[in-house]
């Protein structure tokens, strides 16, 4: 799944490790999301978007949007 | 190893269990050829299976505590390793049974599984994807 996570994280000067700690997942998970090797569950998508003070779709653009 | 949870306690316990596993295999072999009593051999012969059971329980517990990506990744690797192990064993079966290939002890399946798991871990690096 496409995500803007890497850009949004960099804009906030956060490392993968810091973001991972912030939302309670491993750095592997952040890395996998940024490199599109993992599609997040709804729960994880909400946690990430909340941590970045954005909506889910601002972080993970809806691929099914008309 | 990429994607494997960082848990020194798990690693240490795993090493100890592997040492016990191998020691028990060698112990039974050595004991059999050195006249140990049957009861001791029987008890020792159960030790490898006990270490596998403990290791399985530990791995299950460790994986249960991980995030969704690590869980998905390890589940995929485990499934692939299980399939590869069964494939190797089934492939070897007819050769051993009917074509005079050397007999291989069943406990070899365990190190074979983890060996294949390690190899496949280098290839399987993505978690759950739609």
Backbone of each chain as ProteinMPNN parsed JSONL, in Angstrom:
{"seq_chain_A": "XXXXXXXXXXXXXXXXXXXXXXXXXXXXXXXXXXXXXXXXXXXXXXXXXXXXXXXXXXXXXXXXXX", "coords_chain_A": {"N_chain_A": [[0.84, -1.196, 0.0], [0.518, 2.215, -0.851], [2.167, 4.85, 0.86], [2.577, 7.905, 2.684], [4.261, 8.043, 4.66], [7.079, 8.098, 5.15], [7.915, 10.629, 4.23], [6.298, 12.304, 5.791], [7.139, 11.65, 8.327], [9.817, 12.439, 8.23], [9.46, 15.17, 7.886], [8.73, 15.844, 10.403], [10.975, 15.48, 11.81], [11.49, 12.988, 12.925], [12.931, 9.883, 13.853], [12.839, 6.498, 12.563], [12.89, 4.789, 14.707], [12.075, 6.444, 16.818], [9.446, 7.119, 16.06], [8.365, 4.583, 16.054], [8.544, 3.895, 18.765], [6.845, 5.795, 19.784], [4.31, 4.972, 18.895], [4.201, 2.412, 19.733], [5.212, 0.113, 18.345], [7.497, -2.096, 16.526], [10.667, -1.01, 15.124], [11.041, -2.3, 12.771], [8.485, -2.57, 11.776], [7.756, 0.05, 11.089], [9.655, 0.548, 9.153], [8.91, -1.394, 7.272], [6.398, -0.452, 6.526], [7.059, 1.964, 5.339], [8.51, 1.122, 3.168], [6.692, -0.209, 1.756], [6.21, -2.912, 2.302], [4.417, -3.945, 3.95], [1.002, -3.892, 4.682], [-0.858, -1.767, 6.681], [-2.893, -2.606, 9.54], [-6.226, -1.465, 10.329], [-6.233, -0.455, 12.879], [-3.503, 0.075, 13.373], [-3.034, 1.965, 11.385], [-4.677, 4.043, 12.278], [-3.393, 4.616, 14.697], [-0.898, 5.551, 13.837], [-1.626, 7.766, 12.252], [-2.823, 9.364, 14.186], [-0.646, 9.877, 15.85], [0.783, 11.509, 14.191], [-0.853, 13.6, 13.985], [-2.76, 13.703, 11.909], [-5.201, 12.775, 9.363], [-6.18, 9.388, 8.56], [-6.213, 9.009, 5.809], [-4.56, 10.997, 4.924], [-2.115, 10.04, 5.484], [-2.059, 7.45, 4.48], [-2.943, 7.222, 1.412], [-6.14, 6.622, 0.015], [-6.458, 3.826, -1.963], [-8.651, 3.088, -3.353], [-10.204, 5.188, -3.78], [-12.647, 7.09, -5.53]], "CA_chain_A": [[0.0, 0.0, 0.0], [1.272, 3.477, -0.897], [2.03, 5.667, 2.057], [3.406, 9.119, 2.702], [4.82, 7.997, 6.014], [8.496, 8.481, 5.209], [7.99, 12.088, 4.068], [5.659, 12.945, 6.945], [8.015, 11.423, 9.485], [11.001, 13.29, 8.054], [9.035, 16.565, 8.121], [8.627, 16.056, 11.856], [12.297, 15.186, 12.382], [11.425, 11.776, 13.748], [13.575, 8.689, 13.291], [11.934, 5.335, 12.57], [12.88, 4.27, 16.083], [11.266, 7.352, 17.653], [8.033, 6.95, 15.699], [7.98, 3.238, 16.502], [8.349, 3.976, 20.218], [5.675, 6.65, 20.005], [3.046, 4.255, 18.655], [4.271, 1.077, 20.363], [5.519, -1.014, 17.446], [8.931, -2.222, 16.292], [11.207, -0.21, 14.016], [10.831, -3.114, 11.566], [7.142, -2.303, 11.262], [7.798, 1.365, 10.432], [10.448, 0.364, 7.924], [8.113, -2.171, 6.315], [5.327, 0.417, 6.018], [7.656, 2.97, 4.452], [9.013, 0.485, 1.942], [5.517, -0.891, 1.175], [6.277, -4.365, 2.48], [3.362, -4.331, 4.884], [-0.191, -3.045, 4.706], [-1.222, -1.672, 8.101], [-4.28, -2.839, 9.955], [-6.922, -0.199, 10.579], [-5.774, 0.005, 14.198], [-2.16, 0.659, 13.228], [-3.178, 3.175, 10.567], [-5.216, 5.082, 13.167], [-2.367, 4.997, 15.676], [0.12, 6.361, 13.151], [-2.17, 9.07, 11.855], [-3.009, 10.155, 15.414], [0.673, 10.326, 16.314], [1.241, 12.578, 13.291], [-1.95, 14.593, 13.985], [-3.338, 13.751, 10.566], [-6.202, 11.726, 9.159], [-5.598, 8.167, 7.982], [-6.033, 9.161, 4.352], [-3.427, 11.894, 4.646], [-0.894, 9.227, 5.609], [-2.204, 6.329, 3.561], [-3.973, 7.594, 0.433], [-7.081, 5.524, -0.283], [-6.231, 3.386, -3.334], [-9.952, 2.799, -3.968], [-10.976, 6.437, -3.865], [-13.1, 7.33, -6.919]], "C_chain_A": [[0.879, 1.253, 0.0], [1.092, 4.22, 0.428], [2.95, 6.882, 1.956], [4.183, 9.174, 4.021], [6.26, 8.512, 6.09], [8.651, 10.005, 5.154], [7.45, 12.78, 5.314], [6.518, 12.793, 8.204], [9.233, 12.348, 9.407], [10.659, 14.759, 8.316], [8.983, 16.885, 9.611], [9.926, 15.723, 12.575], [12.283, 13.975, 13.311], [12.213, 10.659, 13.069], [12.539, 7.561, 13.293], [11.777, 4.81, 13.99], [11.972, 5.129, 16.973], [9.778, 7.197, 17.347], [7.517, 5.597, 16.195], [7.674, 3.245, 18.003], [7.066, 4.745, 20.549], [4.365, 5.874, 19.851], [3.082, 2.804, 19.143], [4.404, -0.081, 19.399], [7.041, -1.09, 17.271], [9.366, -1.297, 15.154], [11.018, -0.949, 12.69], [9.484, -2.77, 10.922], [7.11, -0.967, 10.519], [8.538, 1.25, 9.1], [9.639, -0.363, 6.853], [6.982, -1.33, 5.719], [5.894, 1.424, 5.011], [8.131, 2.375, 3.132], [7.933, -0.382, 1.28], [5.639, -2.412, 1.21], [5.242, -4.85, 3.484], [2.205, -3.347, 4.772], [-0.683, -2.973, 6.144], [-2.669, -2.086, 8.351], [-4.915, -1.469, 10.191], [-6.438, 0.409, 11.894], [-4.419, 0.703, 14.082], [-2.226, 1.957, 12.421], [-3.712, 4.336, 11.424], [-4.155, 5.559, 14.157], [-1.321, 5.915, 15.043], [-0.42, 7.745, 12.807], [-2.41, 9.959, 13.074], [-1.681, 10.715, 15.902], [1.183, 11.484, 15.46], [0.213, 13.712, 13.199], [-2.533, 14.802, 12.584], [-4.479, 12.737, 10.486], [-5.512, 10.522, 8.506], [-5.292, 8.373, 6.492], [-4.925, 10.143, 3.986], [-2.102, 11.135, 4.727], [-0.922, 8.095, 4.58], [-3.313, 6.67, 2.549], [-4.831, 6.387, 0.059], [-6.923, 5.084, -1.751], [-7.533, 3.131, -4.083], [-10.815, 4.054, -4.109], [-11.384, 6.698, -5.319], [-12.406, 8.56, -7.526]], "O_chain_A": [[1.853, 1.342, 0.748], [0.017, 4.214, 1.027], [3.954, 6.876, 1.243], [4.688, 10.222, 4.424], [6.607, 9.273, 6.993], [9.413, 10.593, 5.922], [8.057, 13.718, 5.83], [6.601, 13.702, 9.031], [9.624, 12.96, 10.401], [11.457, 15.499, 8.89], [9.165, 18.03, 10.027], [9.972, 15.69, 13.804], [12.965, 13.944, 14.335], [12.163, 10.512, 11.848], [11.497, 7.66, 13.942], [10.685, 4.439, 14.418], [11.2, 4.605, 17.776], [8.951, 7.149, 18.258], [6.394, 5.482, 16.685], [6.678, 2.676, 18.448], [6.319, 4.39, 21.46], [3.417, 6.102, 20.603], [2.112, 2.063, 18.985], [3.795, -1.132, 19.592], [7.778, -0.257, 17.799], [8.554, -0.863, 14.338], [10.857, -0.335, 11.635], [9.362, -2.692, 9.7], [6.512, -0.862, 9.448], [8.108, 1.777, 8.074], [9.675, 0.002, 5.678], [6.648, -1.48, 4.544], [5.289, 1.695, 3.974], [8.149, 3.053, 2.105], [8.212, -1.173, 0.378], [5.228, -3.107, 0.28], [5.201, -6.033, 3.823], [2.401, -2.131, 4.766], [-0.905, -4.01, 6.769], [-3.54, -1.936, 7.493], [-4.226, -0.451, 10.243], [-6.258, 1.622, 12.006], [-4.22, 1.787, 14.628], [-1.546, 2.931, 12.746], [-3.248, 5.47, 11.302], [-4.034, 6.755, 14.422], [-0.915, 6.917, 15.63], [0.238, 8.759, 13.039], [-2.22, 11.173, 13.003], [-1.595, 11.871, 16.314], [1.925, 12.339, 15.944], [0.388, 14.66, 12.434], [-2.762, 15.93, 12.147], [-4.698, 11.951, 11.408], [-4.407, 10.633, 7.975], [-4.245, 7.96, 5.995], [-4.414, 10.12, 2.867], [-1.105, 11.531, 4.124], [0.071, 7.826, 3.903], [-4.489, 6.427, 2.816], [-4.327, 5.29, -0.178], [-7.213, 5.852, -2.669], [-7.528, 2.975, -5.304], [-11.981, 3.992, -4.498], [-10.572, 6.546, -6.231], [-12.664, 8.909, -8.678]]}, "seq_chain_B": "XXXXXXXXXXXXXXXXXXXXXXXXXXXXXXXXXXXXXXXXXXXXXXXXXXXXXXXXXXXXXXXXXXXXXXXXXXXXXXXXXXXXXXXXXXXXXXXXXXXXXXXXXXXXXXXXXXXXXXXXXXXXXXXXXX", "coords_chain_B": {"N_chain_B": [[18.797, -11.185, 13.067], [16.731, -10.056, 10.478], [13.61, -8.794, 11.382], [13.202, -10.614, 13.386], [12.234, -10.837, 16.758], [13.933, -8.842, 19.182], [15.256, -10.352, 21.743], [17.14, -11.066, 24.266], [16.879, -12.916, 26.33], [15.296, -14.939, 25.244], [16.983, -15.826, 23.201], [19.185, -16.774, 24.645], [18.01, -18.829, 26.188], [17.197, -20.453, 24.115], [19.64, -21.299, 23.048], [20.624, -22.8, 25.168], [18.64, -24.805, 25.228], [19.064, -26.004, 22.752], [21.607, -27.06, 23.166], [21.031, -28.921, 25.147], [19.29, -30.56, 23.711], [21.047, -31.625, 21.711], [22.941, -32.831, 23.37], [21.382, -34.775, 24.601], [20.712, -36.426, 22.433], [23.26, -37.358, 21.681], [23.884, -38.499, 24.091], [22.028, -40.627, 24.389], [22.811, -42.179, 22.234], [25.451, -42.774, 22.908], [25.058, -43.994, 25.374], [23.586, -46.254, 24.655], [25.426, -47.838, 23.351], [27.128, -48.361, 25.368], [26.034, -49.834, 27.321], [24.057, -48.73, 29.064], [21.323, -48.708, 31.421], [18.002, -49.664, 30.327], [15.895, -48.066, 31.286], [17.099, -45.594, 31.806], [17.921, -44.896, 29.273], [15.451, -44.649, 27.993], [14.343, -42.524, 29.387], [16.156, -40.502, 28.748], [15.8, -40.441, 26.018], [13.441, -39.12, 25.719], [14.034, -36.522, 26.197], [14.935, -34.787, 23.976], [12.486, -34.292, 22.613], [11.117, -32.975, 24.619], [12.592, -30.608, 24.782], [11.981, -29.482, 22.321], [9.269, -29.029, 22.601], [9.256, -27.12, 24.668], [10.688, -25.086, 23.413], [8.952, -24.464, 21.314], [6.746, -23.49, 22.708], [7.93, -21.265, 23.92], [8.66, -19.733, 21.65], [6.149, -19.26, 20.563], [4.98, -17.715, 22.588], [6.697, -15.501, 22.584], [6.33, -14.48, 19.998], [3.638, -13.854, 20.089], [3.643, -11.539, 21.535], [4.521, -9.568, 19.881], [4.442, -6.838, 17.425], [2.011, -6.27, 14.738], [3.277, -6.464, 12.224], [5.696, -7.921, 12.623], [4.63, -10.278, 13.644], [3.105, -11.186, 11.432], [5.131, -11.509, 9.558], [6.808, -13.477, 10.717], [4.994, -15.554, 10.944], [4.534, -16.127, 8.235], [7.091, -16.968, 7.472], [7.392, -19.211, 9.119], [5.354, -20.847, 8.155], [6.208, -21.246, 5.528], [8.652, -22.524, 6.046], [7.736, -24.815, 7.326], [6.312, -26.042, 5.249], [8.428, -26.443, 3.436], [10.042, -28.183, 4.908], [8.382, -30.429, 5.222], [8.131, -31.088, 2.558], [10.78, -31.863, 1.907], [11.091, -34.083, 3.597], [9.013, -35.787, 2.736], [9.816, -36.122, 0.114], [12.178, -37.516, 0.478], [11.325, -39.843, 1.653], [10.282, -42.101, -0.09], [12.694, -42.811, -1.32], [14.205, -43.73, 0.794], [12.584, -45.782, 1.736], [12.203, -47.534, -0.427], [14.331, -47.466, -2.221], [16.797, -47.918, -1.161], [18.126, -45.761, 0.058], [20.135, -44.137, 2.574], [19.143, -44.632, 6.007], [17.573, -42.105, 7.832], [17.537, -40.518, 10.956], [14.51, -39.573, 12.647], [14.595, -37.304, 14.283], [16.15, -35.465, 12.991], [14.552, -33.854, 11.536], [13.923, -31.623, 13.065], [16.295, -29.839, 13.413], [16.502, -29.491, 10.667], [14.154, -28.112, 10.011], [14.562, -25.613, 11.359], [16.856, -24.796, 10.092], [15.952, -24.464, 7.469], [14.067, -22.515, 7.991], [15.745, -20.381, 8.726], [17.084, -19.989, 6.272], [14.959, -19.305, 4.575], [14.14, -17.009, 5.786], [15.79, -15.077, 4.847], [14.724, -14.576, 2.434], [11.963, -14.17, 2.603], [10.54, -11.287, 3.373], [8.467, -9.566, 3.678], [5.47, -8.401, 5.274], [2.039, -8.694, 6.084], [0.146, -8.238, 3.195], [-2.275, -6.672, 1.147]], "CA_chain_B": [[18.004, -11.573, 11.887], [15.709, -9.04, 10.228], [12.237, -9.152, 11.695], [13.066, -11.484, 14.552], [12.211, -9.987, 17.942], [15.166, -8.734, 19.94], [15.019, -10.831, 23.095], [18.32, -11.815, 24.717], [16.469, -14.046, 27.167], [14.85, -15.997, 24.33], [18.162, -16.353, 22.497], [19.981, -17.541, 25.612], [17.284, -20.066, 26.508], [17.22, -21.294, 22.916], [20.972, -21.918, 22.952], [20.676, -23.841, 26.207], [17.772, -25.912, 24.801], [19.753, -26.712, 21.653], [22.701, -27.846, 23.754], [20.408, -30.068, 25.825], [18.799, -31.411, 22.611], [22.172, -32.36, 21.121], [23.548, -33.672, 24.414], [20.505, -35.929, 24.814], [20.871, -37.314, 21.273], [24.564, -38.023, 21.82], [23.823, -39.3, 25.319], [21.311, -41.879, 24.107], [23.66, -42.96, 21.328], [26.607, -43.252, 23.681], [24.56, -44.908, 26.408], [23.144, -47.511, 24.046], [26.595, -48.666, 23.029], [27.928, -48.559, 26.571], [25.292, -50.664, 28.264], [23.245, -48.035, 30.069], [20.032, -49.388, 31.617], [16.934, -49.23, 29.416], [15.097, -46.981, 31.866], [17.844, -44.339, 31.613], [17.867, -44.577, 27.838], [14.084, -44.21, 27.688], [14.176, -41.167, 29.943], [16.985, -39.589, 27.951], [15.234, -40.366, 24.656], [12.313, -38.173, 25.725], [14.521, -35.159, 26.415], [14.875, -33.931, 22.782], [11.093, -33.866, 22.357], [10.761, -31.98, 25.646], [13.191, -29.3, 24.421], [11.215, -28.956, 21.173], [8.005, -28.54, 23.156], [9.538, -25.88, 25.403], [11.075, -24.075, 22.408], [7.73, -24.079, 20.6], [5.974, -22.68, 23.649], [8.642, -19.982, 24.066], [8.551, -18.975, 20.393], [4.747, -18.844, 20.467], [4.805, -16.614, 23.551], [7.468, -14.346, 22.12], [5.695, -13.937, 18.792], [2.338, -13.283, 20.484], [3.825, -10.213, 22.14], [5.085, -8.64, 18.898], [3.476, -6.045, 16.662], [1.366, -7.014, 13.654], [4.197, -6.749, 11.122], [6.604, -9.012, 13.008], [3.809, -11.502, 13.735], [2.782, -11.642, 10.074], [6.383, -11.925, 8.91], [7.263, -14.754, 11.28], [4.003, -16.576, 10.577], [4.796, -16.508, 6.85], [8.338, -17.734, 7.437], [7.131, -20.506, 9.752], [4.538, -21.633, 7.23], [7.072, -21.632, 4.408], [9.635, -23.491, 6.549], [7.008, -26.063, 7.57], [6.063, -26.633, 3.938], [9.703, -26.893, 2.864], [10.489, -29.346, 5.683], [7.532, -31.568, 4.853], [8.499, -31.449, 1.185], [12.052, -32.598, 1.932], [10.87, -35.375, 4.249], [8.188, -36.617, 1.842], [10.631, -36.45, -1.066], [13.19, -38.511, 0.852], [10.659, -41.065, 2.11], [10.316, -43.238, -1.014], [14.079, -43.229, -1.555], [14.622, -44.506, 1.967], [11.74, -46.975, 1.878], [12.216, -48.46, -1.569], [15.502, -47.351, -3.11], [18.018, -48.141, -0.377], [18.822, -44.56, 0.552], [20.451, -44.331, 3.992], [18.099, -44.295, 6.962], [17.861, -40.85, 8.555], [16.688, -40.471, 12.159], [13.415, -38.598, 12.553], [14.891, -36.052, 14.985], [16.819, -34.545, 12.06], [13.524, -32.918, 11.051], [13.918, -30.395, 13.866], [17.302, -28.905, 12.888], [16.188, -29.199, 9.261], [13.133, -27.06, 10.018], [15.129, -24.313, 11.725], [17.79, -24.434, 9.025], [15.149, -23.934, 6.359], [13.486, -21.263, 8.472], [16.796, -19.368, 8.605], [17.32, -19.705, 4.858], [13.793, -18.629, 4.006], [14.024, -15.677, 6.393], [16.52, -14.151, 3.98], [13.936, -14.349, 1.211], [10.627, -13.643, 2.961], [10.799, -10.077, 4.145], [7.3, -8.689, 3.751], [4.431, -8.861, 6.202], [0.738, -8.87, 5.443], [-0.173, -7.268, 2.138], [-3.557, -6.96, 0.501]], "C_chain_B": [[16.872, -10.555, 11.695], [14.319, -9.57, 10.586], [12.083, -10.086, 12.875], [13.155, -10.63, 15.805], [13.541, -10.003, 18.69], [14.894, -9.131, 21.386], [16.199, -11.689, 23.546], [17.952, -13.048, 25.546], [16.048, -15.235, 26.306], [16.046, -16.656, 23.655], [18.971, -17.251, 23.428], [19.305, -18.875, 25.931], [17.296, -21.02, 25.313], [18.555, -22.017, 22.783], [21.085, -23.063, 23.961], [19.84, -25.055, 25.787], [18.411, -26.71, 23.666], [20.875, -27.585, 22.194], [22.152, -29.09, 24.45], [19.912, -31.076, 24.779], [19.936, -32.271, 22.062], [22.816, -33.305, 22.133], [22.71, -34.93, 24.634], [20.642, -36.933, 23.663], [22.199, -38.09, 21.393], [24.571, -38.936, 23.042], [23.154, -40.646, 25.084], [22.184, -42.785, 23.231], [24.814, -43.598, 22.103], [26.172, -44.293, 24.706], [24.173, -46.271, 25.85], [24.328, -48.443, 23.781], [27.495, -48.903, 24.239], [27.124, -49.195, 27.701], [24.518, -49.943, 29.341], [21.919, -48.786, 30.224], [18.933, -48.804, 30.712], [16.144, -48.039, 29.963], [15.785, -45.621, 31.661], [17.789, -43.914, 30.156], [16.493, -44.04, 27.448], [13.87, -42.772, 28.175], [14.935, -40.147, 29.101], [16.409, -39.386, 26.542], [14.059, -39.394, 24.579], [12.763, -36.711, 25.814], [14.481, -34.295, 25.144], [13.46, -33.426, 22.5], [10.66, -32.808, 23.372], [11.351, -30.616, 25.294], [12.44, -28.658, 23.255], [9.903, -28.334, 21.673], [8.206, -27.197, 23.863], [9.866, -24.753, 24.416], [9.842, -23.549, 21.664], [6.89, -23.14, 21.457], [6.596, -21.282, 23.791], [8.478, -19.11, 22.831], [7.137, -18.43, 20.237], [4.481, -17.634, 21.362], [5.486, -15.346, 23.072], [6.763, -13.676, 20.944], [4.356, -13.272, 19.127], [2.463, -11.858, 20.998], [4.321, -9.175, 21.136], [4.001, -7.834, 18.19], [3.008, -6.831, 15.436], [2.311, -7.349, 12.504], [5.092, -7.941, 11.445], [5.839, -10.336, 13.102], [3.517, -12.068, 12.343], [4.018, -12.195, 9.379], [6.821, -13.306, 9.412], [6.283, -15.868, 10.935], [4.243, -17.057, 9.141], [6.052, -17.366, 6.737], [8.138, -19.134, 8.013], [6.349, -21.416, 8.802], [5.391, -22.139, 6.067], [8.073, -22.701, 4.852], [8.973, -24.842, 6.811], [6.765, -26.788, 6.244], [7.333, -27.196, 3.324], [10.196, -28.15, 3.583], [9.693, -30.584, 5.291], [7.88, -32.032, 3.436], [9.771, -32.299, 1.161], [11.835, -34.003, 2.498], [10.077, -36.32, 3.338], [8.992, -37.036, 0.609], [11.624, -37.565, -0.746], [12.564, -39.859, 1.185], [10.745, -42.244, 1.146], [11.729, -43.732, -1.304], [14.567, -44.121, -0.421], [13.879, -45.832, 2.028], [12.014, -48.003, 0.779], [13.518, -48.471, -2.373], [16.83, -47.36, -2.358], [18.802, -46.886, -0.012], [19.074, -44.747, 2.046], [19.291, -43.906, 4.897], [18.492, -43.034, 7.728], [16.956, -40.792, 9.777], [15.679, -39.323, 12.093], [13.747, -37.277, 13.236], [15.588, -35.025, 14.099], [15.835, -33.498, 11.508], [13.6, -31.573, 11.785], [15.011, -29.413, 13.427], [17.068, -28.553, 11.42], [15.188, -28.042, 9.174], [13.746, -25.691, 10.303], [16.146, -23.848, 10.693], [17.049, -23.818, 7.849], [14.5, -22.607, 6.739], [14.502, -20.126, 8.321], [17.034, -18.976, 7.157], [16.18, -18.891, 4.26], [13.61, -17.218, 4.572], [14.775, -14.629, 5.574], [15.724, -13.771, 2.742], [12.594, -13.692, 1.531], [10.81, -12.452, 3.89], [9.613, -9.114, 4.189], [6.252, -9.299, 4.667], [3.128, -9.093, 5.47], [0.495, -7.793, 4.398], [-1.446, -7.684, 1.446], [-3.32, -7.395, -0.935]], "O_chain_B": [[16.148, -10.236, 12.638], [13.914, -10.647, 10.149], [10.965, -10.334, 13.327], [14.047, -9.789, 15.918], [14.187, -11.043, 18.813], [14.364, -8.338, 22.163], [16.258, -12.883, 23.251], [18.617, -14.081, 25.477], [16.391, -16.381, 26.594], [16.118, -17.88, 23.549], [19.386, -18.346, 23.049], [19.954, -19.921, 25.94], [17.391, -22.237, 25.477], [18.599, -23.2, 22.446], [21.577, -24.146, 23.643], [20.268, -26.196, 25.961], [18.311, -27.937, 23.625], [21.072, -28.712, 21.738], [22.73, -30.172, 24.356], [20.089, -32.284, 24.935], [19.809, -33.491, 21.959], [23.187, -34.431, 21.8], [23.252, -36.018, 24.829], [20.684, -38.143, 23.89], [22.241, -39.309, 21.228], [25.183, -40.004, 23.032], [23.652, -41.682, 25.525], [22.279, -43.991, 23.459], [25.103, -44.787, 21.967], [26.817, -45.326, 24.885], [24.399, -47.304, 26.48], [24.242, -49.658, 23.96], [28.518, -49.58, 24.129], [27.487, -49.105, 28.874], [24.334, -50.484, 30.432], [21.445, -49.421, 29.281], [18.94, -47.617, 30.384], [15.771, -47.13, 29.222], [15.123, -44.622, 31.377], [17.632, -42.734, 29.841], [16.386, -43.093, 26.669], [13.302, -41.933, 27.476], [14.422, -39.074, 28.784], [16.518, -38.306, 25.96], [13.722, -38.905, 23.501], [11.991, -35.79, 25.547], [14.028, -33.153, 25.221], [13.271, -32.251, 22.183], [9.935, -31.87, 23.039], [10.7, -29.589, 25.48], [12.282, -27.438, 23.208], [9.492, -27.264, 21.225], [7.427, -26.262, 23.68], [9.393, -23.626, 24.559], [9.711, -22.349, 21.419], [6.388, -22.123, 20.978], [5.899, -20.267, 23.784], [8.198, -17.915, 22.93], [6.945, -17.284, 19.831], [3.846, -16.664, 20.95], [4.921, -14.255, 23.146], [6.621, -12.454, 20.906], [3.986, -12.261, 18.529], [1.523, -11.068, 20.913], [4.521, -8.017, 21.502], [2.808, -8.106, 18.332], [3.528, -7.904, 15.132], [2.171, -8.397, 11.874], [5.23, -8.859, 10.637], [6.34, -11.382, 12.689], [3.663, -13.267, 12.104], [3.957, -13.219, 8.699], [7.16, -14.186, 8.621], [6.692, -16.997, 10.663], [4.165, -18.254, 8.865], [6.08, -18.357, 6.007], [8.644, -20.117, 7.472], [6.651, -22.602, 8.669], [5.307, -23.303, 5.676], [8.317, -23.667, 4.129], [9.567, -25.889, 6.553], [6.984, -27.994, 6.135], [7.326, -28.29, 2.76], [10.706, -29.073, 2.948], [10.259, -31.652, 5.058], [7.917, -33.231, 3.16], [9.831, -33.323, 0.481], [12.332, -34.987, 1.949], [10.422, -37.492, 3.188], [8.864, -38.161, 0.125], [11.884, -38.44, -1.572], [13.199, -40.9, 1.018], [11.24, -43.303, 1.533], [11.943, -44.926, -1.51], [15.245, -45.124, -0.641], [14.463, -46.872, 2.331], [12.051, -49.205, 1.042], [13.765, -49.41, -3.13], [17.847, -46.875, -2.853], [20.012, -46.949, 0.203], [18.31, -45.442, 2.717], [18.562, -42.96, 4.6], [19.618, -42.919, 8.213], [15.747, -40.992, 9.663], [15.963, -38.252, 11.556], [13.243, -36.231, 12.825], [15.61, -33.839, 14.428], [16.231, -32.415, 11.077], [13.369, -30.52, 11.192], [14.701, -28.267, 13.099], [17.396, -27.451, 10.981], [15.351, -27.121, 8.374], [13.489, -24.726, 9.583], [16.284, -22.65, 10.446], [17.457, -22.793, 7.304], [14.396, -21.695, 5.919], [14.163, -19.042, 7.846], [17.17, -17.796, 6.836], [16.402, -17.919, 3.538], [13.012, -16.351, 3.936], [14.438, -13.445, 5.603], [16.012, -12.77, 2.086], [12.148, -12.783, 0.83], [11.189, -12.605, 5.051], [9.734, -7.99, 4.674], [6.152, -10.516, 4.819], [3.116, -9.627, 4.361], [0.618, -6.599, 4.672], [-1.683, -8.863, 1.185], [-4.273, -7.685, -1.658]]}, "name": "protein", "num_of_chains": 2, "seq": "XXXXXXXXXXXXXXXXXXXXXXXXXXXXXXXXXXXXXXXXXXXXXXXXXXXXXXXXXXXXXXXXXXXXXXXXXXXXXXXXXXXXXXXXXXXXXXXXXXXXXXXXXXXXXXXXXXXXXXXXXXXXXXXXXXXXXXXXXXXXXXXXXXXXXXXXXXXXXXXXXXXXXXXXXXXXXXXXXXXXXXXXXXXXXXXXXXXX"}
